[in-house]
């Protein structure tokens, strides 16, 4: 059984920092595997569809994207959880879409945010393999939201007035 971690809340400094890159020597390490497992358990416990390491007080560039229908996002498409280490969005579509977002670190608020409809992203697996892929729609929104966390940005800072 994986550990469920505490989630940093809006106003805490960890959420405003630019997270550190995961170094070459950290791939495939026991601590990285345990962190990913604990992040995943924490996200599931709280009905999240994504989570970033800074949200569990680890300032490292690691996110999990795991769209699935749940009580917070009943219309979310189903996808397998993807752990992304050092993710980088390489391209944003010109087409954008509005969508409601929430955040485990801002539990009392939801809001509409404009995001790119599709993105191209490059990331590393926990083993250090490079993956380049594209996401559209809701999964693309999750990736953009979680990458924002790695740069110290909360969705409420992107909400339309």
PyMOL commands that set and color helices and strands:
alter all, ss='L'
color gray80, all
select helices_A, chain A and resi 13-16+24-26+30-45+53-56+137-150+155-158
alter helices_A, ss='H'
color red, helices_A
select strands_A, chain A and resi 50-52+62-65+82-92+96-103+106-116+118-124+130-136
alter strands_A, ss='S'
color yellow, strands_A
deselect
rebuild
show_as cartoon
